[in-house]
């Protein structure tokens, strides 16, 4: 068992390690490596009114070789040809995650993910693993707020095997009491290791509940222990029968394949599966501008940590008549935290020496409202209040002071190059397609992203910052060591 973060955001740089620790859970037998994105600059000039005037972006996101189909039972299929190597990535994405769970069954989506590896009426769990290994495959699974996904990477001529295995466990999963009891304990132990025994993760879990009280994303993906303990085998079977259906799934296939042959194979294995009557998914919304909130959280941390979160919309939840606000927030994040030359790193760490670490996170491509999150560790001798004041001062400067042409240029190219890099591998291409399809976005919008970003002006960034990055839209947590520990360290 291990965990990883699917490439579901427009940047590979998720600065807050807490989000990685608590927002996603995964079960895998083999992991895949990723590297760091490169950066490409393109020229920007500025007119006297402060509007950015750019040459069209030279960057492009390759959408060639993409084919989309839908079976009569509702299964969506997206095929992306990539003939660089004789392999194929098969991913199936179910549009259900922890944000869809009942109030008293937190963690049921992740627990079902575990059970999906415990065999079907036709293929035992041992046979499943033997088949994967025999034909040189890699398999994995992941759960998030918005989706649950499963994949196999095989030599291209083994695509039918991947399809057969996934079609089988879409409808024929077995629910064995003994296996359930075992996996139930495994997931609860995972909860202990990842959250209960991790002071910073515990603090972040509490922070999300405080910052997102109206949203199902206020609760962690893995769920509270009491709710995990209450889940029964019958609950799990009902969750499976409710959501695991062809009309609630997207099948993404990327690799050395021929699309019409892929479609024929998909019809062979999935075509006879019956659709289900799906419940309406809960809205992922959050009331903003609820007033300033600040609390202290005593945790067994070695050094104090500052968490700041502004309630913000994503591209999915923003007013469709003003979608530039979401793009502007994404660029504002990058101006603040887009590398060593960005404002927070350069000014607060290197120049003023107030912080030892700082990072931000904003999900442009998310299902519903979220957080513009800042995490910082002050340097010894600097209080959390001083660190917060310094960060707030930089945000205020963002709203009123000029943004240099090279800053906005870097912000735009960082976002696009992050997406370009994310699709460098077959896994990355499939994940980008699947994650966007699962939150209600067409992945082909990526081809429009450079143009969309080029249309965002400095005035747009400042307007979005003035609207959302304000005190009465802010939640703050000061994570501090216990008083006794702090006294002993003096």
C-alpha positions as CSV (number, residue, x, y, z in Angstrom):
1,X,0.0,0.0,0.0
2,X,1.2,3.5,-0.8
3,X,-0.2,6.8,-2.0
4,X,0.3,9.2,-4.8
5,X,-1.4,12.3,-6.2
6,X,-3.0,11.9,-9.6
7,X,-2.3,14.6,-12.1
8,X,-5.6,16.3,-11.8
9,X,-4.6,19.9,-11.5
10,X,-3.0,22.2,-14.1
11,X,0.3,22.2,-12.3
12,X,2.5,19.4,-11.1
13,X,3.6,21.7,-8.3
14,X,1.2,21.1,-5.3
15,X,3.1,23.2,-2.8
16,X,1.2,22.1,0.3
17,X,2.4,18.7,1.4
18,X,-0.6,18.4,3.7
19,X,-2.9,18.1,0.7
20,X,-0.8,15.3,-0.6
21,X,-1.0,13.5,2.8
22,X,-4.7,13.8,3.3
23,X,-6.6,14.5,0.1
24,X,-6.1,11.2,-1.8
25,X,-5.8,7.6,-0.9
26,X,-4.4,4.9,-3.1
27,X,-3.8,1.2,-3.4
28,X,-1.1,0.1,-5.8
29,X,1.2,-2.8,-6.5
30,X,3.6,-0.8,-8.7
31,X,4.2,2.9,-8.8
32,X,5.2,5.1,-11.7
33,X,7.8,7.8,-11.5
34,X,7.3,11.4,-12.6
35,X,9.9,14.2,-12.9
36,X,9.9,18.0,-12.9
37,X,8.3,20.2,-15.5
38,X,10.4,22.5,-17.6
39,X,9.7,26.2,-18.1
40,X,9.5,28.1,-21.4
41,X,9.2,31.8,-21.6
42,X,7.3,33.8,-24.2
43,X,7.4,37.6,-24.6
44,X,5.0,40.0,-23.0
45,X,4.7,43.7,-23.5
46,X,2.6,46.1,-21.5
47,X,0.6,49.1,-22.7
48,X,0.2,52.3,-20.8
49,X,-3.1,51.2,-19.3
50,X,-1.5,48.2,-17.6
51,X,-3.1,45.6,-19.8
52,X,-0.8,42.8,-20.9
53,X,-0.4,42.5,-24.6
54,X,1.1,39.2,-25.6
55,X,2.2,37.4,-28.7
56,X,0.0,34.2,-29.0
57,X,1.4,31.4,-26.9
58,X,3.9,29.2,-28.7
59,X,3.0,26.4,-26.3
60,X,0.4,23.9,-27.4
61,X,-1.2,20.9,-25.9
62,X,-1.3,18.1,-28.4
63,X,-4.9,16.8,-28.8
64,X,-4.2,14.9,-32.0
65,X,-5.0,11.2,-32.1
66,X,-7.9,11.6,-29.7
67,X,-11.1,9.8,-30.4
68,X,-14.3,9.7,-28.3
69,X,-17.2,7.2,-28.4
70,X,-20.1,6.2,-26.2
71,X,-21.8,2.8,-26.0
72,X,-25.6,2.5,-25.8
73,X,-25.3,1.6,-22.1
74,X,-23.8,5.0,-21.4
75,X,-20.1,4.1,-21.1
76,X,-17.9,6.9,-22.4
77,X,-14.7,5.9,-24.2
78,X,-11.8,8.2,-24.9
79,X,-8.9,6.8,-27.0
80,X,-5.7,8.6,-27.4
81,X,-3.1,7.3,-29.9
82,X,0.5,7.3,-28.7
83,X,2.7,5.1,-30.8
84,X,6.1,5.9,-29.1
85,X,6.2,2.5,-27.4
86,X,4.3,-0.8,-27.8
87,X,2.3,-0.4,-24.6
88,X,-1.2,0.6,-23.6
89,X,-2.6,2.3,-20.5
90,X,-6.1,1.4,-19.6
91,X,-7.9,3.5,-17.0
92,X,-11.5,3.3,-15.8
93,X,-12.8,6.3,-13.9
94,X,-16.0,6.1,-11.8
95,X,-17.7,9.4,-11.1
96,X,-18.0,8.8,-7.4
97,X,-15.7,9.8,-4.5
98,X,-15.6,10.9,-1.0
99,X,-17.6,14.1,-1.8
100,X,-20.6,11.9,-2.7
101,X,-20.6,9.9,0.5
102,X,-23.4,9.9,3.2
103,X,-22.7,12.0,6.2
104,X,-22.2,8.9,8.4
105,X,-20.2,6.8,5.9
106,X,-17.0,8.8,5.3
107,X,-14.4,6.7,3.7
108,X,-16.7,4.1,2.0
109,X,-15.4,5.0,-1.5
110,X,-11.8,4.2,-0.5
111,X,-12.8,1.0,1.3
112,X,-14.6,-0.2,-1.8
113,X,-11.5,0.6,-3.8
114,X,-9.7,-1.9,-1.6
115,X,-12.4,-4.5,-2.0
116,X,-12.2,-4.2,-5.8
117,X,-9.0,-6.2,-5.7
118,X,-10.5,-9.1,-3.8
119,X,-11.9,-11.1,-6.7
120,X,-15.0,-11.7,-8.7
121,X,-17.2,-14.6,-9.4
122,X,-14.9,-15.5,-12.4
123,X,-11.4,-14.3,-11.3
124,X,-10.1,-14.7,-7.8
125,X,-7.8,-12.0,-6.3
126,X,-4.8,-14.4,-6.6
127,X,-5.6,-15.0,-10.3
128,X,-6.0,-11.3,-10.9
129,X,-2.5,-10.6,-9.6
130,X,-1.0,-13.6,-11.4
131,X,-2.4,-12.4,-14.7
132,X,-1.0,-8.9,-14.2
133,X,2.4,-10.3,-13.3
134,X,2.5,-13.0,-16.0
135,X,2.0,-10.5,-18.9
136,X,4.3,-7.8,-17.5
137,X,1.6,-5.5,-16.4
138,X,1.3,-2.7,-13.8
139,X,-1.9,-2.0,-11.9
140,X,-3.0,0.7,-9.5
141,X,-6.1,2.4,-8.0
142,X,-6.9,5.7,-6.4
143,X,-9.7,7.5,-4.6
144,X,-10.3,11.2,-4.5
145,X,-13.1,13.6,-3.5
146,X,-14.6,13.4,-7.0
147,X,-13.7,10.0,-8.5
148,X,-12.4,6.5,-8.0
149,X,-10.1,5.1,-10.7
150,X,-8.4,1.8,-11.6
151,X,-5.7,1.1,-14.2
152,X,-3.5,-1.4,-15.9
153,X,-0.5,-0.8,-18.1
154,X,0.2,-3.7,-20.4
155,X,2.0,-4.5,-23.7
156,X,-0.3,-3.3,-26.4
157,X,-1.3,-6.8,-27.5
158,X,-2.7,-7.4,-24.0
159,X,-5.4,-4.7,-24.1
160,X,-8.2,-7.2,-24.3
161,X,-7.0,-8.7,-21.0
162,X,-7.2,-5.3,-19.3
163,X,-10.7,-4.7,-20.7
164,X,-11.9,-8.1,-19.7
165,X,-10.6,-7.7,-16.1
166,X,-12.2,-4.3,-15.7
167,X,-15.5,-5.2,-17.2
168,X,-15.7,-8.3,-15.0
169,X,-15.2,-6.4,-11.8
170,X,-17.5,-3.6,-12.8
171,X,-20.5,-6.0,-12.2
172,X,-19.3,-9.3,-10.7
173,X,-17.4,-8.3,-7.6
174,X,-17.6,-10.7,-4.7
175,X,-18.3,-9.6,-1.2
176,X,-16.6,-12.0,1.2
177,X,-17.0,-11.5,4.9
178,X,-13.5,-12.6,5.7
179,X,-11.9,-10.4,3.0
180,X,-14.0,-7.5,4.1
181,X,-13.0,-7.8,7.7
182,X,-9.3,-7.9,6.7
183,X,-9.5,-4.8,4.4
184,X,-11.7,-2.9,6.9
185,X,-8.8,-3.2,9.4
186,X,-6.2,-2.4,6.7
187,X,-8.0,0.9,5.9
188,X,-8.4,1.8,9.5
189,X,-4.7,1.2,10.1
190,X,-4.0,3.4,7.0
191,X,-6.1,6.1,8.7
192,X,-4.0,5.8,11.8
193,X,-0.7,6.0,10.0
194,X,-1.6,8.7,7.6
195,X,-3.6,11.0,9.8
196,X,-4.0,10.0,13.5
197,X,-0.2,9.5,13.9
198,X,0.7,12.5,11.7
199,X,0.3,15.8,13.7
200,X,0.4,18.0,10.6
201,X,-2.2,15.8,8.8
202,X,-4.4,15.9,11.8
203,X,-4.2,19.7,11.9
204,X,-4.9,19.9,8.2
205,X,-8.0,17.7,8.5
206,X,-9.3,20.0,11.2
207,X,-8.5,23.0,9.1
208,X,-10.5,21.8,6.1
209,X,-13.5,21.2,8.4
210,X,-13.2,24.8,9.6
211,X,-12.6,26.3,6.2
212,X,-15.2,24.2,4.3
213,X,-18.1,23.7,6.7
214,X,-20.7,23.6,4.0
215,X,-18.8,21.5,1.5
216,X,-18.5,17.7,1.4
217,X,-14.8,18.4,0.7
218,X,-14.4,19.6,4.3
219,X,-14.0,16.0,5.4
220,X,-11.0,13.9,4.5
221,X,-11.1,11.3,1.7
222,X,-10.2,8.5,4.1
223,X,-12.9,9.5,6.5
224,X,-13.2,9.8,10.3
225,X,-12.4,6.7,12.2
226,X,-15.8,6.4,13.8
227,X,-17.5,6.5,10.4
228,X,-15.0,4.0,9.0
229,X,-15.7,1.6,11.8
230,X,-19.5,1.8,11.2
231,X,-19.3,0.7,7.6
232,X,-20.7,-2.8,7.0
233,X,-20.3,-5.3,4.2
234,X,-23.9,-4.6,3.2
235,X,-23.2,-0.8,3.1
236,X,-20.2,-1.5,0.8
237,X,-22.2,-3.8,-1.5
238,X,-25.0,-1.2,-1.8
239,X,-22.4,1.6,-2.6
240,X,-20.9,-0.7,-5.4
241,X,-24.3,-1.5,-6.9
242,X,-25.3,2.2,-6.8
243,X,-22.3,3.8,-8.5
244,X,-20.3,1.1,-10.4
245,X,-22.1,1.1,-13.7
246,X,-21.2,1.8,-17.3
247,X,-23.2,5.0,-17.4
248,X,-21.2,6.3,-14.5
249,X,-17.8,5.6,-15.9
250,X,-15.3,6.9,-18.4
251,X,-12.9,4.4,-20.0
252,X,-9.6,6.0,-21.1
253,X,-7.2,4.1,-23.3
254,X,-3.8,5.7,-24.3
255,X,-1.1,3.9,-26.2
256,X,0.0,2.0,-29.3
257,X,-3.5,1.2,-30.5
258,X,-5.9,1.5,-33.5
259,X,-9.1,3.3,-32.4
260,X,-11.6,1.2,-34.4
261,X,-10.1,-2.0,-33.1
262,X,-10.2,-0.6,-29.5
263,X,-13.9,0.2,-29.9
264,X,-14.7,-3.3,-31.1
265,X,-12.9,-4.8,-28.1
266,X,-14.7,-2.4,-25.7
267,X,-18.0,-3.4,-27.2
268,X,-17.1,-7.1,-26.8
269,X,-16.4,-6.8,-23.1
270,X,-18.6,-3.9,-21.9
271,X,-21.4,-3.8,-24.4
272,X,-23.8,-6.2,-22.6
273,X,-23.4,-4.5,-19.2
274,X,-26.6,-2.8,-18.0
275,X,-26.8,0.9,-17.0
276,X,-28.1,1.9,-13.6
277,X,-30.4,4.5,-12.2
278,X,-27.9,6.9,-10.7
279,X,-28.5,9.2,-7.8
280,X,-27.9,12.9,-8.2
281,X,-24.4,13.8,-7.0
282,X,-24.3,16.4,-4.2
283,X,-23.2,19.9,-5.1
284,X,-19.7,20.9,-4.1
285,X,-20.3,24.4,-3.0
286,X,-19.2,26.5,-0.2
287,X,-20.5,29.8,1.2
288,X,-17.7,32.4,0.9
289,X,-17.2,35.7,2.8
290,X,-18.4,34.1,6.1
291,X,-16.1,36.4,8.1
292,X,-12.5,36.0,9.4
293,X,-11.8,32.9,11.4
294,X,-8.6,32.1,13.3
295,X,-7.9,29.2,15.7
296,X,-4.8,27.6,17.3
297,X,-4.2,23.9,17.1
298,X,-1.9,22.2,19.5
299,X,-0.1,19.3,17.8
300,X,3.0,17.3,18.4
301,X,4.9,19.3,15.8
302,X,8.5,20.3,16.1
303,X,8.0,23.8,14.7
304,X,5.0,26.0,14.3
305,X,3.1,26.0,11.0
306,X,0.8,28.6,9.5
307,X,-2.2,27.6,7.4
308,X,-4.3,30.2,5.5
309,X,-7.2,29.4,3.2
310,X,-9.5,31.6,1.2
311,X,-12.8,30.2,-0.1
312,X,-12.6,30.4,-3.9
313,X,-14.4,29.0,-7.0
314,X,-12.9,26.7,-9.6
315,X,-13.4,26.8,-13.3
316,X,-16.4,24.5,-12.8
317,X,-18.1,26.6,-10.1
318,X,-17.2,30.2,-11.2
319,X,-19.8,32.4,-12.8
320,X,-19.8,31.2,-16.4
321,X,-20.1,34.9,-17.5
322,X,-16.8,35.7,-15.7
323,X,-14.7,32.6,-16.0
324,X,-11.6,34.7,-16.3
325,X,-11.8,35.0,-12.5
326,X,-10.8,31.4,-12.1
327,X,-7.9,31.7,-14.6
328,X,-6.9,34.9,-12.8
329,X,-6.8,33.2,-9.4
330,X,-4.6,30.5,-10.9
331,X,-2.2,33.1,-12.3
332,X,-2.2,35.0,-9.0
333,X,-1.1,31.8,-7.2
334,X,1.8,31.5,-9.6
335,X,2.8,35.1,-9.3
336,X,3.0,34.5,-5.5
337,X,4.5,31.0,-5.6
338,X,5.8,30.1,-9.1
339,X,9.3,29.1,-8.3
340,X,12.5,30.6,-6.7
341,X,11.9,34.0,-8.3
342,X,8.2,34.3,-7.3
343,X,7.3,36.8,-4.6
344,X,6.8,34.8,-1.5
345,X,10.0,32.7,-1.9
346,X,12.1,35.6,-3.0
347,X,10.9,38.3,-0.6
348,X,9.9,36.4,2.5
349,X,12.5,33.6,2.5
350,X,15.6,35.0,0.8
351,X,15.3,38.8,1.2
352,X,13.6,39.3,4.5
353,X,14.5,36.0,6.1
354,X,11.1,35.6,7.8
355,X,10.2,32.1,6.6
356,X,12.0,28.9,6.1
357,X,9.3,27.4,3.8
358,X,6.2,28.6,2.0
359,X,3.8,27.1,-0.5
360,X,0.5,27.7,-2.1
361,X,-2.2,25.6,-3.7
362,X,-5.2,26.4,-5.9
363,X,-7.1,23.9,-8.1
364,X,-8.3,25.6,-11.2
365,X,-9.7,22.3,-12.6
366,X,-11.8,21.1,-9.7
367,X,-15.5,20.0,-9.2
368,X,-16.9,22.9,-7.2
369,X,-15.5,25.4,-4.8
370,X,-12.2,25.0,-3.0
371,X,-9.5,26.8,-1.2
372,X,-6.7,29.2,-2.2
373,X,-4.3,27.7,0.4
374,X,-1.1,29.0,1.8
375,X,1.2,27.0,4.2
376,X,4.3,28.5,5.8
377,X,6.9,27.8,8.4
378,X,8.4,30.9,10.1
379,X,12.1,31.1,10.8
380,X,13.2,30.7,14.4
381,X,12.4,33.8,16.3
382,X,9.6,34.9,14.0
383,X,6.1,34.4,15.3
384,X,3.2,32.9,13.4
385,X,1.5,36.3,13.7
386,X,4.5,38.0,12.0
387,X,4.6,35.4,9.3
388,X,0.8,35.9,8.6
389,X,1.2,39.7,8.5
390,X,4.1,39.4,6.0
391,X,2.1,37.0,3.7
392,X,-1.0,39.2,4.0
393,X,1.1,42.3,3.0
394,X,2.4,40.5,-0.1
395,X,-1.2,39.6,-1.1
396,X,-2.2,43.3,-0.6
397,X,0.7,44.4,-2.8
398,X,-0.6,41.9,-5.5
399,X,-3.9,43.8,-5.6
400,X,-2.5,47.3,-6.0
401,X,1.2,47.3,-7.0
402,X,2.2,46.7,-10.7
403,X,2.8,43.1,-11.7
404,X,5.9,43.0,-13.9
405,X,5.6,41.6,-17.4
406,X,8.0,38.8,-16.7
407,X,5.9,37.7,-13.6
408,X,2.7,37.3,-15.6
409,X,4.6,35.7,-18.5
410,X,6.2,33.2,-16.1
411,X,2.9,32.5,-14.5
412,X,1.2,31.7,-17.8
413,X,4.0,29.5,-19.1
414,X,4.3,27.7,-15.8
415,X,0.7,26.6,-16.0
416,X,0.8,25.5,-19.6
417,X,4.1,23.8,-19.4
418,X,2.9,21.9,-16.3
419,X,0.0,20.6,-18.4
420,X,2.3,19.8,-21.3
421,X,4.7,17.9,-19.0
422,X,1.8,16.1,-17.3
423,X,0.9,14.6,-20.6
424,X,4.4,13.5,-21.6
425,X,3.7,9.9,-20.5
426,X,0.8,7.7,-21.4
427,X,-0.2,7.6,-17.7
428,X,-0.2,11.4,-17.6
429,X,-2.3,11.7,-20.7
430,X,-4.9,9.2,-19.4
431,X,-5.1,10.8,-16.0
432,X,-5.6,14.3,-17.4
433,X,-8.4,13.0,-19.7
434,X,-10.0,10.9,-17.0
435,X,-9.9,13.5,-14.2
436,X,-11.4,16.2,-16.3
437,X,-14.1,14.0,-17.7
438,X,-15.0,12.9,-14.1
439,X,-15.5,16.4,-12.8
440,X,-17.7,17.4,-15.7
441,X,-15.2,19.1,-18.0
442,X,-14.2,18.2,-21.6
443,X,-10.5,17.4,-21.6
444,X,-10.3,19.1,-25.1
445,X,-10.5,22.4,-23.3
446,X,-6.8,22.0,-22.6
447,X,-6.1,22.9,-26.2
448,X,-7.8,26.2,-25.6
449,X,-6.0,26.9,-22.3
450,X,-3.0,28.9,-23.7
451,X,-5.4,31.2,-25.5
452,X,-7.6,31.5,-22.4
453,X,-4.6,32.4,-20.3
454,X,-3.3,34.9,-22.9
455,X,-6.6,36.7,-22.5
456,X,-6.1,37.2,-18.8
457,X,-4.8,40.7,-18.0
458,X,-3.0,42.1,-15.0
459,X,-6.2,44.0,-14.2
460,X,-8.0,40.6,-14.1
461,X,-5.5,39.2,-11.7
462,X,-5.8,42.2,-9.4
463,X,-9.6,42.2,-9.6
464,X,-9.9,38.6,-8.7
465,X,-7.4,39.1,-5.8
466,X,-9.4,42.1,-4.5
467,X,-12.6,40.1,-4.6
468,X,-11.5,36.8,-3.1
469,X,-8.2,37.2,-1.2
470,X,-9.7,39.3,1.5
471,X,-9.9,39.0,5.3
472,X,-13.6,38.2,5.6
473,X,-13.1,35.3,3.2
474,X,-10.1,33.9,5.2
475,X,-9.6,31.0,7.6
476,X,-6.4,30.7,9.5
477,X,-4.9,28.0,11.7
478,X,-1.8,28.4,13.8
479,X,-0.4,24.9,14.4
480,X,1.7,25.1,17.5
481,X,3.6,22.5,19.7
482,X,2.0,21.7,23.0
483,X,2.8,24.2,25.7
484,X,5.0,21.8,27.7
485,X,7.0,20.9,24.6
486,X,7.4,24.5,23.7
487,X,8.7,25.3,27.2
488,X,11.2,22.4,27.1
489,X,12.6,23.7,23.8
490,X,13.4,27.1,25.3
